[in-house]
């Protein structure tokens, strides 16, 4: 990591529920000083924020970067650069790669890839299966972002539907448990009903009926009951329905055993967008009704939803262009425009900047025990993003950095722009271009389960 001083001047700093005008000095990758005005010496590089917002970088706790084994779709090199362009300074990557990250050896192999290729800070989940409980038990605290359980349909051997195994994971896992909650038997029943009605010509508008709200609710309810039974820290990923919100407590994240997450696409799109975008917005769980969308936004406001993430999951444009609902894969590339999409809620007067920072940075650091990141604090690592709300960003094909080359936001114009992204005090995105800094490092975690 490079040693250097960098001074950000004339910023509107958003941190811990407050906004402060001033300067921020970085030394050797860490925030050294925050003050109303700091003078630069001749050896200090200066970035003038010109009154733009200075935020802690977004920590994305849920991405699929497809490496190893699926690099024809994406990879850590390409997707980490897209993340940097979007103001994401750290990511936690999911285990459904090839091979799946269900052994300690596969987990360390991924860390080695991250060290070689990632432009932003990185960590990885250990995946659960019906038969790797002993591996989960042997995981050292802090060695993974968490334990990922697919409690709904998944790829390969990663669906955990053995009740004894589920109980064992919730009882013995040495880390935070993160769940994908959908009930597979009900999804299969809904799919069979759709095929009986449509044959293979199922319209994508049926996706939220096949992967239904009830399928989500039943699985989420089960996960919560297990967490309470075994006093296990649980984080429920990518919630998508109004009904599920009744299962979570409102208010600040502090002291919660069970936390909840929403992803940007559930806030930005609803079922009314399927006729326009088709399989491009097909994802699991499904984007649902406008009523569900509005309930999720309200749950962000009252604190039932603690974290905003992406579930970035790129597929090739050829795969997504399939007219066959059954063949088109589920997932959207999102990291490059996720923070800009969330900023639209600020422009609409729905969420304050302080609330956005809490749910994209502060709460992620708290929930996962990320050490010395996620805040504008003296002594913390300088993972930062400058966001200009006076300049817009048009989503065009030529600006897309994800390997898949397409975006569900194509043709839209966001009312903000990412000016600079800094990782460990080094710019990785500045004035519209990637900066190869070599500053990224492995995330460190405190004990998540005592």
C-alpha positions as CSV (number, residue, x, y, z in Angstrom):
1,X,0.0,0.0,0.0
2,X,1.3,3.4,-0.9
3,X,2.3,5.9,1.8
4,X,1.2,9.4,1.0
5,X,-0.8,12.4,2.2
6,X,-4.0,13.5,0.6
7,X,-6.2,16.4,1.6
8,X,-9.9,16.7,0.6
9,X,-11.0,20.3,0.9
10,X,-14.3,22.1,0.9
11,X,-16.4,19.0,1.4
12,X,-19.9,18.4,3.0
13,X,-19.1,15.4,5.2
14,X,-22.0,13.1,6.0
15,X,-21.3,10.9,9.0
16,X,-23.1,9.4,12.0
17,X,-26.3,11.3,11.5
18,X,-24.7,14.7,10.9
19,X,-23.4,16.9,8.1
20,X,-20.3,19.0,8.6
21,X,-18.5,21.4,6.2
22,X,-14.8,21.2,6.2
23,X,-11.6,19.3,5.2
24,X,-10.3,15.8,5.7
25,X,-6.6,14.9,5.8
26,X,-5.4,11.4,4.9
27,X,-2.0,10.0,5.9
28,X,-0.7,6.5,5.1
29,X,-4.2,5.3,4.1
30,X,-6.0,6.5,7.2
31,X,-8.0,9.5,8.1
32,X,-5.6,11.6,10.2
33,X,-7.6,14.7,10.8
34,X,-11.1,16.2,10.2
35,X,-11.4,19.9,10.7
36,X,-13.1,23.1,9.5
37,X,-10.0,24.0,7.5
38,X,-6.7,22.2,7.1
39,X,-3.7,23.8,5.3
40,X,-1.8,21.6,2.8
41,X,2.0,21.5,2.8
42,X,4.0,21.1,-0.4
43,X,4.0,17.3,-0.3
44,X,0.3,16.8,0.1
45,X,-2.0,16.1,-2.8
46,X,-5.2,18.1,-2.7
47,X,-8.7,17.2,-4.1
48,X,-11.1,20.1,-4.0
49,X,-14.6,18.7,-3.4
50,X,-16.1,22.1,-4.3
51,X,-18.9,21.7,-1.9
52,X,-19.9,18.2,-2.9
53,X,-20.8,15.4,-0.5
54,X,-18.1,13.3,1.1
55,X,-19.4,10.0,2.3
56,X,-17.9,6.8,3.7
57,X,-17.6,4.4,0.7
58,X,-20.5,1.9,0.3
59,X,-19.8,-1.5,1.7
60,X,-21.7,-4.0,-0.5
61,X,-22.4,-7.1,1.5
62,X,-23.8,-9.1,-1.4
63,X,-22.2,-9.5,-4.8
64,X,-21.6,-12.3,-7.3
65,X,-18.4,-11.6,-9.2
66,X,-18.4,-15.1,-10.8
67,X,-14.8,-16.1,-10.2
68,X,-13.7,-18.8,-10.3
69,X,-15.4,-20.9,-12.9
70,X,-17.8,-18.4,-14.5
71,X,-15.5,-15.8,-15.8
72,X,-17.1,-15.6,-19.2
73,X,-19.8,-13.6,-17.4
74,X,-17.6,-11.5,-15.0
75,X,-14.6,-11.6,-12.7
76,X,-13.1,-9.9,-9.7
77,X,-10.9,-7.7,-11.9
78,X,-13.7,-6.3,-14.0
79,X,-16.5,-6.1,-11.4
80,X,-14.3,-4.5,-8.7
81,X,-13.6,-1.7,-11.2
82,X,-17.3,-1.2,-11.9
83,X,-17.7,-1.1,-8.1
84,X,-15.0,1.6,-7.7
85,X,-16.7,3.7,-10.4
86,X,-19.9,3.4,-8.4
87,X,-18.5,4.5,-5.0
88,X,-18.3,1.0,-3.6
89,X,-15.1,0.6,-1.6
90,X,-15.5,-2.9,-0.2
91,X,-17.5,-6.0,-1.2
92,X,-18.4,-9.4,0.2
93,X,-18.8,-12.0,-2.5
94,X,-21.1,-15.0,-2.5
95,X,-20.0,-18.7,-2.6
96,X,-22.0,-20.0,-5.6
97,X,-19.0,-20.1,-8.0
98,X,-17.3,-23.1,-9.6
99,X,-16.1,-24.7,-7.5
100,X,-18.5,-23.5,-4.8
101,X,-16.9,-21.9,-1.8
102,X,-17.9,-24.6,0.6
103,X,-14.4,-25.6,1.9
104,X,-11.8,-23.6,3.7
105,X,-9.4,-24.3,0.8
106,X,-11.8,-22.8,-1.7
107,X,-12.3,-19.8,0.6
108,X,-8.6,-19.1,0.8
109,X,-8.2,-19.6,-3.0
110,X,-10.7,-16.7,-3.5
111,X,-8.8,-14.5,-1.1
112,X,-5.7,-15.1,-3.2
113,X,-7.6,-14.0,-6.3
114,X,-8.9,-10.9,-4.6
115,X,-5.3,-10.0,-3.5
116,X,-4.2,-10.3,-7.1
117,X,-7.1,-8.7,-9.0
118,X,-9.4,-6.5,-6.9
119,X,-9.3,-2.7,-7.0
120,X,-11.5,-2.4,-3.9
121,X,-11.4,-4.1,-0.5
122,X,-12.7,-7.7,-0.6
123,X,-14.1,-10.5,1.5
124,X,-15.9,-13.8,0.8
125,X,-18.6,-15.9,2.4
126,X,-18.3,-19.6,3.2
127,X,-21.2,-21.4,1.7
128,X,-23.4,-24.0,3.5
129,X,-24.5,-27.3,2.1
130,X,-26.4,-30.2,3.5
131,X,-23.1,-32.0,4.2
132,X,-20.4,-29.4,5.2
133,X,-21.5,-28.7,8.8
134,X,-18.1,-29.8,10.1
135,X,-16.3,-27.4,7.7
136,X,-18.6,-24.5,9.0
137,X,-17.8,-25.5,12.6
138,X,-14.0,-25.3,11.8
139,X,-14.1,-21.8,10.4
140,X,-12.0,-19.4,12.4
141,X,-13.8,-16.3,13.5
142,X,-13.1,-13.4,11.1
143,X,-12.0,-15.7,8.3
144,X,-15.1,-15.1,6.2
145,X,-17.7,-12.4,5.9
146,X,-20.3,-14.9,7.1
147,X,-22.0,-18.2,6.5
148,X,-24.3,-18.1,3.4
149,X,-27.3,-20.4,3.4
150,X,-29.5,-20.7,0.3
151,X,-32.8,-21.7,1.9
152,X,-34.4,-21.6,-1.5
153,X,-33.5,-22.9,-4.9
154,X,-29.9,-22.5,-5.8
155,X,-27.1,-23.7,-8.1
156,X,-25.3,-27.0,-7.6
157,X,-25.2,-28.5,-4.1
158,X,-25.9,-25.3,-2.2
159,X,-29.6,-25.7,-1.4
160,X,-29.8,-26.5,2.4
161,X,-33.2,-28.1,3.0
162,X,-32.2,-30.7,5.6
163,X,-33.8,-29.5,8.8
164,X,-31.2,-31.2,11.0
165,X,-28.4,-29.5,9.1
166,X,-30.1,-26.2,9.3
167,X,-30.5,-26.5,13.0
168,X,-26.8,-27.5,13.3
169,X,-25.7,-24.4,11.4
170,X,-27.8,-22.0,13.5
171,X,-26.6,-23.7,16.6
172,X,-22.8,-24.0,15.8
173,X,-21.9,-21.5,13.1
174,X,-18.9,-19.3,14.4
175,X,-19.9,-16.3,12.3
176,X,-22.9,-14.3,11.2
177,X,-25.5,-16.3,9.2
178,X,-26.8,-14.7,6.0
179,X,-29.8,-16.3,4.3
180,X,-31.4,-16.3,0.9
181,X,-35.0,-17.1,1.9
182,X,-37.5,-18.7,-0.5
183,X,-39.3,-22.0,-0.1
184,X,-38.4,-24.3,-3.0
185,X,-41.5,-26.7,-2.9
186,X,-43.9,-23.8,-3.2
187,X,-41.9,-22.2,-6.0
188,X,-42.0,-25.6,-7.8
189,X,-45.7,-25.8,-7.2
190,X,-46.2,-22.3,-8.7
191,X,-44.0,-23.1,-11.7
192,X,-46.0,-26.3,-12.4
193,X,-49.2,-24.3,-12.3
194,X,-47.8,-21.7,-14.7
195,X,-46.6,-24.4,-17.1
196,X,-50.0,-26.0,-17.1
197,X,-51.5,-22.7,-18.1
198,X,-48.8,-21.4,-20.5
199,X,-46.7,-24.4,-21.5
200,X,-43.2,-23.3,-22.1
201,X,-44.4,-19.8,-23.2
202,X,-44.5,-18.5,-19.7
203,X,-44.4,-14.6,-19.7
204,X,-41.8,-13.0,-17.5
205,X,-44.6,-11.1,-15.8
206,X,-45.4,-14.4,-14.1
207,X,-42.0,-14.4,-12.3
208,X,-43.2,-12.7,-9.1
209,X,-46.1,-15.1,-9.0
210,X,-43.9,-18.2,-9.4
211,X,-41.3,-16.9,-6.9
212,X,-44.1,-15.6,-4.8
213,X,-44.4,-13.4,-1.8
214,X,-45.7,-16.4,0.2
215,X,-42.6,-18.4,-0.8
216,X,-40.4,-15.6,0.6
217,X,-42.5,-15.2,3.8
218,X,-42.5,-18.9,4.7
219,X,-38.7,-19.2,4.4
220,X,-37.9,-15.9,6.1
221,X,-40.2,-16.9,9.0
222,X,-38.3,-20.3,9.3
223,X,-34.9,-18.6,9.4
224,X,-36.0,-16.1,12.0
225,X,-37.4,-18.9,14.2
226,X,-34.1,-20.8,14.0
227,X,-32.1,-17.7,14.9
228,X,-34.3,-17.1,17.9
229,X,-34.2,-20.7,19.0
230,X,-30.4,-20.8,18.9
231,X,-29.6,-17.2,19.6
232,X,-27.8,-17.0,16.3
233,X,-26.9,-13.7,14.6
234,X,-28.9,-13.7,11.4
235,X,-28.9,-11.3,8.4
236,X,-31.7,-11.9,5.9
237,X,-30.6,-10.9,2.4
238,X,-32.5,-9.1,-0.4
239,X,-36.0,-8.9,1.1
240,X,-38.6,-8.2,-1.5
241,X,-42.1,-8.2,0.0
242,X,-44.4,-6.0,2.1
243,X,-45.5,-8.9,4.2
244,X,-42.0,-9.9,5.4
245,X,-41.6,-6.4,6.9
246,X,-43.8,-7.4,9.8
247,X,-41.2,-10.0,10.9
248,X,-38.5,-7.4,11.6
249,X,-38.1,-4.8,14.4
250,X,-38.0,-1.1,13.6
251,X,-35.4,1.2,14.9
252,X,-31.6,1.4,15.0
253,X,-29.5,-1.7,14.3
254,X,-27.7,-1.6,17.6
255,X,-28.6,-4.7,19.7
256,X,-30.5,-6.5,17.0
257,X,-30.0,-10.3,16.8
258,X,-31.8,-10.4,13.4
259,X,-31.2,-7.8,10.7
260,X,-32.7,-7.2,7.3
261,X,-31.5,-6.1,3.9
262,X,-33.0,-4.7,0.7
263,X,-31.3,-4.4,-2.6
264,X,-31.3,-1.4,-5.0
265,X,-33.4,-3.0,-7.7
266,X,-36.3,-3.7,-5.3
267,X,-36.3,0.0,-4.5
268,X,-35.9,1.2,-8.2
269,X,-38.1,-1.3,-10.1
270,X,-41.5,-3.0,-9.6
271,X,-43.7,-5.5,-11.5
272,X,-44.8,-2.7,-13.8
273,X,-41.3,-2.7,-15.4
274,X,-41.5,-6.3,-16.7
275,X,-43.3,-5.5,-19.9
276,X,-40.5,-2.9,-20.7
277,X,-37.4,-4.7,-19.5
278,X,-38.5,-8.4,-19.5
279,X,-35.8,-10.9,-18.5
280,X,-33.3,-8.1,-17.9
281,X,-34.9,-7.6,-14.5
282,X,-35.5,-11.3,-13.8
283,X,-33.9,-12.0,-10.5
284,X,-34.3,-14.2,-7.4
285,X,-36.2,-13.3,-5.3
286,X,-38.4,-11.6,-7.8
287,X,-39.0,-7.9,-8.2
288,X,-42.6,-7.7,-7.0
289,X,-45.5,-5.2,-7.0
290,X,-45.5,-1.4,-6.6
291,X,-47.1,-2.0,-3.2
292,X,-44.2,-4.2,-2.2
293,X,-41.8,-1.6,-3.4
294,X,-43.4,1.2,-1.4
295,X,-43.5,-1.0,1.7
296,X,-39.8,-1.6,1.4
297,X,-39.1,2.1,1.1
298,X,-41.3,2.7,4.2
299,X,-39.3,0.0,6.1
300,X,-36.1,1.8,5.3
301,X,-37.5,4.9,6.8
302,X,-38.6,3.2,10.1
303,X,-35.5,1.0,10.4
304,X,-37.0,-2.4,9.8
305,X,-34.6,-2.6,6.8
306,X,-31.1,-2.0,8.1
307,X,-28.8,-2.4,5.1
308,X,-29.0,-1.5,1.3
309,X,-26.9,-3.8,-0.9
310,X,-26.8,-4.8,-4.6
311,X,-26.9,-8.6,-5.1
312,X,-24.8,-7.7,-8.2
313,X,-25.2,-10.8,-10.4
314,X,-24.1,-10.3,-14.1
315,X,-25.0,-12.6,-17.0
316,X,-24.1,-12.2,-20.6
317,X,-26.4,-10.1,-22.7
318,X,-27.0,-13.1,-24.9
319,X,-28.2,-15.2,-21.9
320,X,-30.5,-12.4,-20.7
321,X,-31.9,-11.8,-24.3
322,X,-33.4,-15.3,-24.4
323,X,-37.2,-15.1,-25.1
324,X,-37.6,-18.3,-23.1
325,X,-38.5,-17.5,-19.5
326,X,-37.3,-20.9,-18.3
327,X,-33.9,-20.5,-20.0
328,X,-33.1,-16.8,-19.1
329,X,-30.9,-16.7,-16.0
330,X,-31.8,-14.6,-12.9
331,X,-29.6,-11.7,-11.9
332,X,-28.7,-8.0,-12.6
333,X,-25.4,-6.1,-12.9
334,X,-25.7,-3.3,-10.4
335,X,-22.5,-2.2,-8.6
336,X,-21.6,0.7,-11.0
337,X,-24.9,2.6,-10.5
338,X,-26.2,1.3,-7.1
339,X,-25.2,4.3,-5.0
340,X,-26.5,6.6,-7.8
341,X,-29.8,4.7,-7.8
342,X,-30.1,5.0,-4.0
343,X,-29.3,8.8,-4.3
344,X,-32.5,9.1,-6.3
345,X,-34.4,8.5,-3.0
346,X,-32.5,11.5,-1.6
347,X,-33.5,13.7,-4.6
348,X,-37.1,12.6,-4.2
349,X,-37.1,13.5,-0.5
350,X,-37.6,9.9,0.6
351,X,-34.4,9.3,2.4
352,X,-31.9,11.8,3.9
353,X,-28.2,11.6,3.1
354,X,-27.6,10.6,6.7
355,X,-30.0,7.7,6.4
356,X,-28.4,6.6,3.1
357,X,-24.9,6.6,4.7
358,X,-26.3,4.6,7.7
359,X,-27.7,1.9,5.5
360,X,-24.9,1.7,2.9
361,X,-21.9,2.0,5.3
362,X,-22.4,2.4,9.0
363,X,-24.8,-0.5,9.5
364,X,-22.9,-2.8,7.3
365,X,-19.7,-2.2,9.3
366,X,-21.7,-2.8,12.5
367,X,-23.6,-5.9,11.4
368,X,-20.5,-7.7,10.0
369,X,-18.0,-6.4,12.5
370,X,-15.9,-4.7,9.8
371,X,-12.8,-3.3,11.6
372,X,-12.1,0.4,11.2
373,X,-14.1,1.1,8.1
374,X,-17.6,2.5,7.3
375,X,-17.2,5.8,9.0
376,X,-15.5,9.2,8.6
377,X,-13.5,8.9,11.8
378,X,-10.0,9.9,12.6
379,X,-7.8,6.8,12.7
380,X,-10.1,4.8,10.4
381,X,-9.2,3.6,6.9
382,X,-9.9,6.3,4.3
383,X,-12.5,4.5,2.2
384,X,-14.4,7.4,0.8
385,X,-16.7,8.6,-2.0
386,X,-17.3,12.1,-3.3
387,X,-20.8,12.5,-4.7
388,X,-21.9,15.6,-6.6
389,X,-25.7,16.1,-6.6
390,X,-25.5,19.1,-8.9
391,X,-24.3,17.0,-11.9
392,X,-26.1,14.1,-13.5
393,X,-25.0,10.7,-14.9
394,X,-26.5,9.3,-18.1
395,X,-26.4,5.5,-18.2
396,X,-24.9,4.6,-21.6
397,X,-23.4,1.5,-23.0
398,X,-19.9,2.9,-23.4
399,X,-19.5,3.8,-19.8
400,X,-20.4,0.3,-18.5
401,X,-17.4,-1.4,-16.8
402,X,-19.0,-4.7,-15.8
403,X,-17.7,-7.4,-18.2
404,X,-21.3,-8.3,-19.3
405,X,-21.5,-4.9,-20.9
406,X,-25.2,-4.1,-20.1
407,X,-27.2,-2.4,-17.4
408,X,-30.8,-2.6,-16.3
409,X,-30.6,1.2,-15.9
410,X,-29.6,1.8,-19.6
411,X,-31.2,5.0,-20.9
412,X,-31.8,6.5,-17.5
413,X,-30.3,9.6,-16.2
414,X,-29.4,9.8,-12.5
415,X,-29.4,13.2,-10.8
416,X,-26.0,12.6,-9.1
417,X,-22.5,11.8,-10.2
418,X,-19.6,9.9,-8.5
419,X,-16.6,12.3,-8.6
420,X,-14.0,10.3,-6.7
421,X,-13.7,6.9,-4.9
422,X,-10.8,6.3,-2.5
423,X,-9.8,3.0,-1.1
424,X,-7.3,3.1,1.8
425,X,-6.6,6.7,1.0
426,X,-5.8,6.1,-2.7
427,X,-8.1,7.3,-5.5
428,X,-9.4,4.3,-7.5
429,X,-11.9,6.4,-9.5
430,X,-11.4,10.0,-10.2
431,X,-12.8,12.5,-12.8
432,X,-14.4,9.7,-14.9
433,X,-11.6,7.2,-15.1
434,X,-10.2,4.2,-13.2
435,X,-7.0,4.7,-11.3
436,X,-4.9,1.5,-10.7
437,X,-3.8,2.2,-7.1
438,X,-3.0,-1.2,-5.8
439,X,-4.4,-0.1,-2.4
440,X,-7.1,-2.8,-1.9
441,X,-6.8,-5.2,1.0
442,X,-8.7,-8.0,2.6
443,X,-11.4,-6.9,5.0
444,X,-10.8,-7.7,8.7
445,X,-13.7,-8.7,11.0
446,X,-14.2,-8.7,14.7
447,X,-15.8,-11.7,16.3
448,X,-19.4,-12.0,15.0
449,X,-20.6,-14.6,17.5
450,X,-19.4,-14.8,21.0
